[in-house]
């Protein structure tokens, strides 16, 4: 019998639970941070505040993300004229 285990499906289930927990913690911290930033009177703990997870709507946030990803991917491409001059 080998002392080393080569594959165990249970270990992957635990890592998924850990990632879910971390994601929920980060979302909660983001909400708390934005709620504290928008407080009308920081000295009064009972004052109204507005917390949010995204600065814009979901659709606008993903649209901005895709534009940034396209810019990053497009920056690595070389145009045909520049490549011909370099060779």
N, C-alpha and C positions, 0 to 999 in steps of 0.2 A: 504494500500500500504506500502510495506516494505522500510525502509530507506537504507538498504544495498542491493547492487546488488550482486547476486551470480555468474553470468557469463556474460561476455561481450566479444564478438569476436573481436571487434575493438581494444581492449587493446593489443591483441596478435599481430596484424598487426603493431602497433607502435613499439613494442619491437623488431620485426624483422628488421625494418628499422634502429633502433638504433644500433643493432648488426652489420648490414651491414656497416653503417657509421663508427663504431669503427674499423672494420676489414680493411676497406680502409684506414683509418687514420694510423693504425699500419703498413700496407704495405708501405705507403708513407714515414713514418718515417724510416723504415728499409732501403728503397732505398736511402733516403737522407743520413743516417748515413754511409752506405757503400760507397756512392759517395764521401763523405767528407774524409773518411779514405784512399781512393785510389788516392787522388789528388797528382799530380806531384809537384806542387808548391803551398802550402797553402796560401802564401802571395799574389798570383795573382788570382783574382776571375774569370778571363777568361780562365784559363788553363783547359786542358782536364782532365776528370776523368771518371771512370767507376763505375757505381752503379749496384747492383744486389740484388735480394730478397732472393735467395738461394745460398749457397756456392757451392753446387754441382748441378747436374741435378735433375729434379723432381723424376725420377725413383730411383736414388741413395739415395735421401733424404728420400723417403718413405721406401726404403729397410732398411736403418739405423733405422728409427722410429720403424718398425716392429720388428727388432732384439732387440731393447731396451725394447719394450713391452713384448716380449717373455722372456727376462731375468728377468724382474720384476715379471711376472706371474710364471715363473719357480722357482724363489727364495722362493716362499711360499709353494711349494710342499715338502712333507716329504718322504724320501726314505723308502722302506719297512724294510730294516735292522735296521735303526735307530729307527723306531717305535717299532719294536719287542724288542729291547734292553731296551727301556724306560719303557715298561710295565712289 
